[in-house]
């Protein structure tokens, strides 16, 4: 009868309630479509996947991305932080279970000759041998432990999302650095041709000066143009070396030993063509948004932890074991000891500490909500920025390519006129420089076009998918 009466009470104590507010994803006004999609539509939309950079079609870049995924030191540090967060979550989850401990001791003691407890003539010295099994369990009546587990688990998920965001950022940075390196190889070849052009121009000018057909000022201008072209070439060589060093750092290699050969003959990379979905999909696609939401979930659960601190903490504790002054017949019934009973604790006065902690939890929740909304708005801005950039850069890319073709046509005509005696060698050199400058402009715009397409992939979340979504689909 007694056990039947205690059973409902026991079930009530073990079934913890939660004082945390019901969680709802923070509301952010969402547009039905991207504003700039009307200005730019992909000609051949590509499906975003985890190895999205392979759409650029460069085997060297593919190998670099694979190496970075394994050896990038920032990624390795983020993986360690993720392992740490998961370990903290497991440690917090362990608080839901009873704690059981075993203790044993052997003590020799001497009683004071003046103690009132024992006559000195009976036991001036004695020994105590003890083996004890302790168990304790906190009854999570108010859901403090449960909410602490939810918070730590959410922070572990946030750490995983941060890792995914960092990985996407590294992938995009590496792809952009490699595209820049490829562009620099082309630019270096064109600038070397410019240097050669100005050298030839200087030699022709020197001949004219010798024949008094040009003055010293013209010769100085020719020398100035050559020196300026050489300085630009040296600066581009510096940029290429520094870009190569940046790539080495990303893939976790020593810049002193890492090198990528100059490759100006390979066809230029083509911009990616990712197709953006609805703006609402970014809430699930972007890992930084997922991380920001997990921070809100953790802060929401911590409010429950702070509220529970105002209520008594109930628990069960007990111990059993054997104690004797000797070793003979130690573990027998007369030497057995045990205790069992409930415990309760409540702070009656704390100087406002608990209220301050509760206010802190609410303030942290408001901060995470604001951070989540700002992350979402920033994500939409990123997509809109790259959509308008791709729209304008595609037009610029076409225009500069047409300008380079026109410059090539002018050079062809000038060379024909040179043979006919209409134009001079100076005219040919001038047309050649116009072509080289047009090609340099076209290469720079094309690189910007590629970078914008990579940044759009990053803004759309790359090939990352929300782990929660994946688990829901299974």
PEPEGI-V270161 format. One record per helix or strand of 2 or more residues. SS is the DSSP state (a for helix, b for strand). FROM is the first residue (numbers start at 1). TO is the last residue. If there is no record, write none. Layout:
SS,FROM,TO  SS,FROM,TO
//
This chain:
a,2,14  a,35,38  a,52,56  a,59,71  a,73,96  b,99,110  b,125,139  a,144,210  a,216,250  a,279,285  a,287,308  b,313,324  a,333,335  b,336,345  a,353,419  a,425,459  a,467,473
//
